[in-house]
Amino acid sequence: MIWFPERRWNSRMRQMLCGLESAVFARVLALTGILGATAAVADSNWPRFRGPNGGGQSAVGAKLPIQWTEASSTWSAQLPGQGNSSPVIWGTRVFVTSAVDRGEQRVLMCFDINSGKQLWRRDVVSVTHKRHKMNSYATSSPAVDADGVYVLWGQPKMILVIAYTHTGEESWRKDIGSYESGHGYGVSPIVADGKLVIGNDQEGGNSIVALDTKSGRELWKAPRKALRATYSTPCVRPRDDGGNDLIVADWQQGVSAIDLATGKERWSSVVFDIDDKQRVIGSPIIWNDLVIATCGFVTGMKRLVALRPEGSGQQGLHKVFQLDKAVPHVPTPLAHDGRLYLWSDSGMVTCVKLPEGKVLYDRERTSSRGKIFSSPIAVGDRIVNFSANGDVVVLQAGDEFKVLLEAKLPEGTASTPAVAAGRFIVRTKSKLLAW
């Protein structure tokens, strides 16, 4: 999941690196200074939706549970109300959100990762509002760094951003404006280079906003032309010049790179011009020098593109491959060990060879019969995902489709798990389970 400039490495070094797990890339490259402030910290932290830079890669040595029952878990914690948000982890603390009383009360909780003890809880008064029946009032996953945990509470008249310390003291709060979408709120923030970055593509005023993590002060606001609400979470792509680009995706503007320091757009590619019923829900990801993103509509066409940005601007942007079949709508693709795994909303899995885009296997059916809202993650050489019915499917990573385990959680989930500090943590409809 980590990109590095081709010309900085000789062929022998590239061959050696390509044989390593993604989490090992991050540690090696971070030690050489290439990733700077955005270096992955997967060994102990899972700081945002789908882990370091949204790659869905567990730390080296992490293991999957053998049994998926509550009795087999290390601990379980009852959550108030419901939510679709994913847990995040920093050190020995797990943070997760929920909502009760039809969204009129929004909750952020902190748990000890080893015992499951609730360390603190912070409640915010909100309002009930229209949302998609599969959405929740607590769909946004928090973001966390060494200094704090950051949560978004969206409603039609206000998007409230609150920063807390790891011990639960409120550091600051800020209203970044109204939100217009009949599907309800569900955007997750990220922290990068001391900035809390929030995607704000909606059916009202559209923008990407960067706030100072220390104070909540607005550092920049990048206008957007999006016509539909976008639910994807951005990722970060390091550049040759030492800067960082924020990679964002939406239906109208396609895939764009925004300078993380200034908020200025560096390049954009209109690649999702399929029809007029498009929405980006799955998040963009990085694999080596490729930017991969999806767009589509649940009952319409869907598209995946893999772009290779070269040079400093629009002229150096190349489409490496495109897929218009087997593309997921909600789940984010997983790039792992030279392969791209596409886990569809109905439980079929397609595997594509990277970087050329050759299909290795196509729409193989798993036993899952529930809708898939979770995104797959890699744990060693295993690929795992969950359904809204609680189905668990574990695949062997590789060129051939091979199911290693099929099981069932005590109840369903629409959340993507978190893996860090030796724990595998899943948020179900009403509980937090740790193995």
Secondary structure, DSSP 8 states (H G I E B T S, - for coil): -----GGGS-HHHHHHHHTS-HHHHHHHHHHTTSSGGG---TTTEE-STTSGGG--B--TT----S--STTTSSEEEE-SSB-----EEETTEEEEEEEETTTTEEEEEEEETTT--EEEEEEEE-------TT--S--S--EE-SS-EEEEEEETTEEEEEEE-TTS-EEEEEE------TT------EEETTEEEEEE-SSSS-EEEEEETTT--EEEEEE---SS------EEEE-TTS-EEEEEEETTTEEEEEETTT--EEEEE----S-S--B--S--EEETTEEEEEEE-TTS-EEEEEEEE-SSSGGGEEEEEEE-SS--SSS--EEETTEEEEE-TTSEEEEEETTTTEEEEEEEE-S--S---S--EEETTEEEEE-TT-EEEEEE-SSS--EEEEEE-SS---S--EEETTEEEEE-SSEEEE-
